[in-house]
């Protein structure tokens, strides 16, 4: 795997999610969309950060989530708090 890393020991879950998202049963021609770890400007790390945001947004809001009503209520409440209230909510709960 060209995107294999030697120093990233924390993004195993992101790699696993990406593999499940892109692997269609054939290694030949598999388009995984990740750069090599040693690419300048840490492109792979930026890709992993983008994927992390994508997955953290999609999982709680998926139609199969049995708690989606509570999740959306919590998000609305959080958004209505304003800047100072949001910071308090993030660090106090």
C-alpha positions as CSV (number, residue, x, y, z in Angstrom):
1,X,0.0,0.0,0.0
2,X,1.6,3.2,-1.1
3,X,-0.1,5.2,1.6
4,X,1.4,3.1,4.4
5,X,2.8,5.2,7.3
6,X,5.7,4.7,9.6
7,X,5.2,7.5,12.1
8,X,1.4,8.0,12.3
9,X,0.2,5.8,15.2
10,X,-3.1,7.5,15.9
11,X,-5.1,7.5,12.7
12,X,-5.7,3.8,12.4
13,X,-9.5,4.3,12.5
14,X,-9.4,6.9,9.8
15,X,-7.4,4.6,7.5
16,X,-9.9,1.7,8.3
17,X,-12.9,3.9,7.5
18,X,-11.2,5.0,4.2
19,X,-10.5,1.5,3.2
20,X,-14.1,0.4,3.9
21,X,-15.3,3.4,1.9
22,X,-13.1,2.8,-1.2
23,X,-12.3,-0.9,-1.4
24,X,-14.7,-2.6,-3.9
25,X,-13.1,-6.1,-3.9
26,X,-10.3,-5.7,-6.3
27,X,-6.8,-4.5,-5.4
28,X,-5.9,-3.9,-9.0
29,X,-7.2,-0.4,-9.9
30,X,-8.2,0.4,-6.3
31,X,-8.4,4.2,-6.0
32,X,-7.9,5.0,-2.3
33,X,-7.2,8.7,-2.7
34,X,-4.5,9.1,-0.1
35,X,-1.1,10.5,-0.7
36,X,2.1,9.0,0.6
37,X,3.2,9.9,4.1
38,X,6.4,11.6,2.9
39,X,4.8,14.0,0.5
40,X,5.9,17.6,1.2
41,X,3.5,20.0,3.0
42,X,2.0,17.1,5.0
43,X,-0.7,16.5,2.3
44,X,-1.6,13.1,3.7
45,X,-2.1,14.6,7.2
46,X,-4.4,17.3,5.7
47,X,-6.3,14.5,3.8
48,X,-6.7,12.6,7.1
49,X,-7.9,15.7,8.9
50,X,-10.5,16.3,6.1
51,X,-11.7,12.7,6.4
52,X,-11.9,12.9,10.2
53,X,-14.2,15.9,9.8
54,X,-16.3,14.1,7.2
55,X,-16.8,11.0,9.3
56,X,-17.5,12.9,12.5
57,X,-20.2,14.8,10.7
58,X,-21.8,11.9,8.8
59,X,-21.9,9.2,11.6
60,X,-24.0,11.0,14.1
61,X,-26.4,12.4,11.4
62,X,-26.9,9.1,9.6
63,X,-30.5,7.9,9.2
64,X,-29.7,4.7,11.1
65,X,-28.6,6.5,14.2
66,X,-31.4,5.8,16.7
67,X,-30.3,8.9,18.7
68,X,-30.4,11.4,15.8
69,X,-33.2,13.4,17.4
70,X,-31.1,14.0,20.5
71,X,-28.0,14.7,18.5
72,X,-29.8,17.4,16.4
73,X,-31.4,18.9,19.5
74,X,-27.9,19.1,21.2
75,X,-26.4,20.7,18.1
76,X,-29.2,23.3,17.9
77,X,-28.8,24.1,21.6
78,X,-25.0,24.4,21.2
79,X,-25.3,26.7,18.2
80,X,-27.7,29.0,20.1
81,X,-25.3,29.4,23.0
82,X,-23.1,32.1,21.4
83,X,-19.3,32.2,21.6
84,X,-18.7,32.3,25.4
85,X,-21.4,29.8,26.1
86,X,-20.1,27.4,23.5
87,X,-16.6,27.5,25.1
88,X,-18.1,26.8,28.5
89,X,-20.1,23.9,27.2
90,X,-17.1,22.4,25.4
91,X,-14.9,22.5,28.4
92,X,-17.3,21.9,31.3
93,X,-19.2,18.9,30.0
